[in-house]
Amino acid sequence: MTEQGQQDGEPFEKRHRDGSLWARGRMLDETMHGYWEWFRLDGTMMRSGAFDRGRRIGAWTTYDLSGAVHKVTDFGA
């Protein structure tokens, strides 16, 4: 994030074949950057986490089919 509190990069979304949301986040210089979320076909969140110019950072959360936290993996700073 910038000093002004705004996120770097351009908003980005990718869709499943049926048109439902598959992933959303931001792209910076054609690379995943900042907070991202991935969704299953039924719309439930599957995973969330952050990138620093394409490198996974911080805590990444995987959710089960009910939306409850299944696992958290820490990728560090």
Rosetta silent file (secondary structure, phi, psi, omega in degrees, C-alpha in Angstrom):
SEQUENCE: MTEQGQQDGEPFEKRHRDGSLWARGRMLDETMHGYWEWFRLDGTMMRSGAFDRGRRIGAWTTYDLSGAVHKVTDFGA
SCORE:     score description
SCORE:     0.000 S_00000001
   1 L     0.000  150.221  179.057    0.000    0.000    0.000 S_00000001
   2 L   -80.888  170.406  178.824    1.125    3.517   -0.619 S_00000001
   3 L   -62.743  -26.908  179.637    1.669    6.093    2.103 S_00000001
   4 L   -77.617   -2.252  179.337   -1.696    7.630    1.229 S_00000001
   5 L    86.944    5.583  178.422   -3.391    4.345    2.203 S_00000001
   6 L   -92.734  151.136  178.020   -4.342    3.426   -1.362 S_00000001
   7 L   -80.192  143.774  174.929   -3.533    0.047   -2.850 S_00000001
   8 L   -79.121  149.905  174.330   -0.943   -0.208   -5.590 S_00000001
   9 L    93.895  174.898 -178.140   -1.908   -1.735   -8.919 S_00000001
  10 E  -102.502  140.287  176.414   -5.021   -2.143  -10.992 S_00000001
  11 E   -58.266  143.870 -177.913   -8.098   -4.146   -9.911 S_00000001
  12 E  -142.656  138.588  173.886   -8.281   -7.557  -11.633 S_00000001
  13 E  -134.569  144.622  173.664  -10.930  -10.284  -11.771 S_00000001
  14 E  -125.880  143.591 -174.921  -10.942  -13.704  -13.407 S_00000001
  15 E  -118.078  150.400  171.167  -14.121  -15.721  -13.975 S_00000001
  16 L   -68.810  167.612  178.791  -15.025  -19.407  -14.166 S_00000001
  17 L   -55.974  -32.160 -178.871  -16.461  -20.659  -17.478 S_00000001
  18 L   -81.130   -0.423  178.233  -19.975  -20.160  -16.113 S_00000001
  19 L    95.702  -10.195  178.834  -19.222  -16.482  -15.438 S_00000001
  20 L   -72.498  155.822 -176.861  -19.002  -16.738  -11.660 S_00000001
  21 E   -67.387  127.318  177.279  -16.086  -15.060   -9.916 S_00000001
  22 E  -100.986  -44.714 -178.922  -12.973  -17.256   -9.678 S_00000001
  23 E  -153.294  150.729  173.384  -10.384  -14.770   -8.369 S_00000001
  24 E  -148.243  146.345  179.848   -9.967  -11.098   -7.616 S_00000001
  25 E  -179.163 -147.109 -179.644   -7.099   -8.921   -6.565 S_00000001
  26 E  -131.487  148.614  176.477   -4.737   -6.372   -8.029 S_00000001
  27 E  -116.051  134.693  176.514   -2.095   -6.507  -10.746 S_00000001
  28 E  -127.729  117.799 -177.241    1.028   -4.348  -10.676 S_00000001
  29 L    53.736   45.501  177.990    3.239   -4.462  -13.766 S_00000001
  30 L    62.995   24.608 -179.735    1.379   -7.613  -14.942 S_00000001
  31 E  -129.870  141.435  175.881    2.137   -9.362  -11.617 S_00000001
  32 E   -59.749  133.942 -176.702   -0.203  -10.307   -8.746 S_00000001
  33 E  -150.546  137.706 -179.915    0.219   -7.750   -5.989 S_00000001
  34 E    83.594 -162.539 -175.108   -1.608   -7.047   -2.732 S_00000001
  35 E   -75.886  135.444  178.347   -4.547   -8.986   -1.285 S_00000001
  36 E  -130.311  152.910  174.959   -6.180  -11.716   -3.422 S_00000001
  37 E  -134.423  143.970  175.675   -9.186  -14.023   -3.015 S_00000001
  38 E  -122.692  144.315 -175.050  -10.155  -17.231   -4.877 S_00000001
  39 E  -128.015  150.295  173.711  -13.664  -18.689   -5.036 S_00000001
  40 L   -79.959  170.025  178.181  -15.276  -22.033   -5.827 S_00000001
  41 L   -57.776  -31.769 -178.986  -17.964  -22.425   -8.481 S_00000001
  42 L   -81.685    0.162  176.765  -20.647  -22.201   -5.778 S_00000001
  43 L    95.528   -9.857  178.181  -19.296  -18.788   -4.699 S_00000001
  44 L   -73.244  146.232  179.849  -17.712  -19.836   -1.407 S_00000001
  45 E   -71.786  134.688 -179.297  -14.235  -18.522   -0.733 S_00000001
  46 E  -100.787  -40.767 -174.957  -11.518  -21.123   -1.244 S_00000001
  47 E  -157.299  151.881  173.793   -8.340  -19.184   -0.396 S_00000001
  48 E  -147.364  149.222  179.019   -7.091  -15.706    0.431 S_00000001
  49 E   177.153  178.817 -175.526   -3.687  -14.150    0.825 S_00000001
  50 E  -121.372  152.505  176.232   -1.347  -11.398   -0.275 S_00000001
  51 E  -118.601  150.031  166.579    1.425  -10.994   -2.812 S_00000001
  52 E  -118.088   96.444 -178.021    4.372   -8.639   -2.970 S_00000001
  53 L    50.106   51.755  174.824    5.006   -8.339   -6.720 S_00000001
  54 L    91.317   -9.043 -179.412    4.201  -12.004   -7.354 S_00000001
  55 E  -103.588  127.045  179.146    5.737  -13.443   -4.168 S_00000001
  56 E   -64.289  135.603  179.007    3.354  -14.833   -1.527 S_00000001
  57 E  -136.866  157.989  174.273    3.682  -13.010    1.787 S_00000001
  58 E    67.979 -162.029 -178.111    2.024  -13.104    5.192 S_00000001
  59 E   -82.116  128.857  174.626   -0.739  -15.412    6.308 S_00000001
  60 E  -111.425  132.860 -176.158   -2.635  -17.329    3.613 S_00000001
  61 E  -113.752  133.215  173.170   -5.968  -18.863    4.590 S_00000001
  62 E  -109.532  134.132 -176.175   -7.635  -21.907    3.036 S_00000001
  63 E  -111.228  146.930  176.345  -11.373  -22.333    3.697 S_00000001
  64 L   -81.951 -178.718 -175.646  -13.471  -25.504    3.750 S_00000001
  65 L   -63.423  -22.713  178.669  -16.708  -25.930    1.804 S_00000001
  66 L   -86.939   -6.800 -178.683  -18.740  -24.318    4.604 S_00000001
  67 L    95.352   -1.004  178.106  -16.513  -21.223    4.588 S_00000001
  68 L   -78.764  152.224  178.349  -14.786  -22.047    7.877 S_00000001
  69 E   -64.563  125.820  177.367  -11.006  -21.714    8.140 S_00000001
  70 E   -97.016  -42.935 -175.447   -9.362  -25.025    7.254 S_00000001
  71 E  -157.624  145.470  172.926   -5.694  -24.012    7.344 S_00000001
  72 E  -124.041  128.354  178.822   -3.485  -20.934    7.705 S_00000001
  73 E  -118.749  129.410 -178.787    0.014  -20.904    6.226 S_00000001
  74 E  -100.307  120.089  179.542    2.469  -18.112    7.030 S_00000001
  75 L   -96.344    4.045  178.497    4.815  -17.122    4.210 S_00000001
  76 L    74.631 -174.036 -175.219    6.554  -14.418    6.263 S_00000001
  77 L   -78.160    0.000    0.000    7.282  -10.834    5.297 S_00000001
